């Protein structure tokens, strides 16, 4: 139903596909140049939670992404193309012309988002901003606040950019690059938004043939475009541990590029924890390692989430899929032979647009965390003793760990709000930290699946540290009654000789308060690194009552609770903090 007035307002109640078709037949009758790829647009509308919605149309809309492509390419063709677009603004429920014009009427509360329709046969869907909380999407994903104006009404929307490829100026790779850079440029002042023609110019400088019409882009060209946009990208090809690295960056709230067989998508989040998680369902994912007669079992939280959320121009926005499923789908489409593992080894990789001062990447951070903590028998045994529970790390109750990157200001804000102990809260308010930190949280499977979720161990790593640092970049370590802040607690360099003499002359007789962990054992575990030896000995032996038994850190996802430089929004029915 169409309302009369200056503003073109359409109201629909969609119960089934037939209702959607009727909706588009009416819009196509009024805007035949712009309503082209009906099936794709229908897939977008099927995501709406509200089955009753209002559409406000804006004809002759100037979309700067399409206008840039128009002047650099389409205007040079013999066939004439329209230079303007049609923009559709969607609202939940029914609204009248009078309500839309009333500045006191809260449009933002019911605002679903906008979809730009370009006058193209292929790539009809242009710049699209849809609020995932208004869609049938459950999960955790990275979004940004955008401001749009619809007939003089300024509206804010929280979304991740989406658009389809036109196949000539932009293939899937250029589309992903544009949306990713558009997101970062809109959220952070240090990044500049690149128009499609600028992206093509960057690619052309590295290419030995023409770039228009586009024939696709190699991953090295995509990384170069990101570099020119002031990112410091890292490329990870598929190999052992690839899923851990992918999950660590996604959990950190860093949108990245996922290369598939003959296709490229952006990965912006992951789904909810898989249902019915118990020992039997995850026992194949538990890692174990032996130390003498003891065996320890650990589980990365990545194994509990089997779906990622991607922006795929062949699918609806915020498409949820597993890595194996999407690889298998595009392998079949590109007639790629071989097993799924062979395809992933040959054709799958990620490109991560890192901030320039992040020097320790996910792979190196995981290596440090594993070698010093997750595979350190003395450390794991001391945790068991601290909490008086020998079942920790057993087959039935493995250590559960999660690693993510975050901004120190987000971390400090969270800790000062959630820390109950006054002394410890003041410490978090005053401590000096680098701009970005890696955080390792350790709990157990039972605690992770309980409500509310808690962590028992927290380790913070300096992302700007050198791999050759004597402290390996460790900033702090804490668990029940044990806490050490390395920048304050570490000794002067000249003390190293004293430590060595203490070990040699006293025959390692200094014992921790529990009477079991000698300095010589610690030294042996850490490869005779005296700085780390002193650090761990201090950690084990000094009781810090202010560090509570457990603390609020394990939430459903780090994507949900962080705020900047490692922050995401979620769309699900649970109450947010």
C-alpha positions, 0 to 999 in steps of 0.5 A: 500500500502506498501513501500519498504525499511528497515522500513516497511511503510504502507499507507492507505486511509480509507473511510469505514469498508471495507477499514479497513478490507483490511488494516488489512488483509494486516497487518495480512498476514505480521504479523499473530502472532500479528494481533488477535483481529481485531474488537478491533483494528478497533475500535481504528482506527475508532477514527482517524480524518484523513482518510488517514494515514501511519503505520510504523511497528516495529517487535521484539519490547520490551514492558516492560509491556508485557515482565514483564508479560511474565517472571512472567507468560507466560514463565512458560507455556507448550505452547510457547509464543513470548516474543516480540511484534509488535508496530504500529506507526501512522501518518496523511497523506502519508509519504515516506521512505525518508521523515521518514528518513529526520530529518528535516521533522516534524514527530511530527506534524502529529504523531497520536500515537503508538499501541503495539500488543502482541502475545496473543489471548486475550488482543492483544492490549498492551500499547497504546498512542494516541494523543486525538487531532488527534482523533474524541474526543471532551471534556476535559481530563487529559493527559501526555507528553510521549517520544517514539522512532520510528526507531531512531526518538524521538517523543513526544506525549500527551496522556493517557495510554490505554491497554486491559486486557489479562484475566490471568495476568491482569484483568480490575482492574490490567489494570486500576491500571497499566495505572493509576500508569504509568501515574502518574509515568511518569508525577511526579517524586514522584511516581514510576511506578509499573510493573504488577508483582509488582502490583500482589505482592502487591495484593498477600500480602493482599490476602488469595489465589493465584493471578495467573491466576487473578480472579479480585481485590476488591476495598480495594486491589486496594486502597492498591496498590495505597498506596504502590505506595505512593498515599493516596487514598480515597474510595467513595461509591455511595450515595447522592452527589456522582456525585458532588464529582466525578465531582469535582475530574474530574474537578480538573484534577485527573484521578481516578478509577471508579468501575462498576458492575463486571468491572473497568475503569479509569475516566480521564475527561468529555465531553463538556457542553451539547447543548441547555442549558436553564432554561427549560432544567436544572430546575430539577437540580436547588437546592433551600433552604429557609431562612425566606421569601426568597428562593435561587436557586443554580446550580452546573456546574456538572449538565451542563456536562452529559458525562464523558470520561473513559478509558475502555478496552472494548471500544476505548480510550477516550470513552465518556459516562454518568454514568447511561449509563455505569452502565446500560451497565455493569449491563446488562452484569453481569445480575445484577437485580434492578433499576439503582439507586439500582445498583449504590448504591450496585456496584458503587464507586470511588477510588481517588489517592490523594496527601499525603498533601491533608487533606481536601477532596472533600466532606469536602470542599463542606461541608465548601463551602456550609455551609459558603457561598452557604447557607449563606443568609447574604453572598448571599445578600451582593453579590446581593447588591455589583452587584446591581442585585436582580435577582441573585439566583432567579429561572430564574437566579440561582447562578452557582458554581463550585469547584475544586482542583488545585496546588497553582503554577498553580493558581498563574500563571493563576492569574498573567497572567489574573489579569488586576489590577497592585496592585492585580497582585503583590499581587498574585505574592507575596502571600504565599499559600499551595501547593494545594488549593480548589477553589469555583467560583460563578456566575450566569446561564446567565453569565456562558452561555455567552461569554466570561464566567466570575465569580463574586465570588472566594473563596480559601480554604486551602487543608491542613487545619484542619476541626477544624480550626477556619477559616475553612481553608478559605484563601481568599474571593473576589467579587466586591469591596470586598476582604480579604486574611485571613493570612494577615487580620486575627487578633491575638488570644488575640483579641478574648476577645475584639471581645466578649466584643464588641459584649456584651457591644456595643450590636452589634451596629457596622454596615457595610458600607451598614448599614444592616448587624450587627455583631450579625447577622453575629455571629448568622449565623456562630454559634458564631464562633468569628474568622469567625464573624470577618472575614466576618464583615471585608469582608462586611465592607471594600471596596477594589476597586482593586478587579474588578467587574468580572474576567476571571476564568470561562473557559469551564473547569478547566481541560483546563486551569490549568497546573500542579497537576490539569491540562488537555488538551482538544481536540476540535476546539476552540482556547486554551489559 
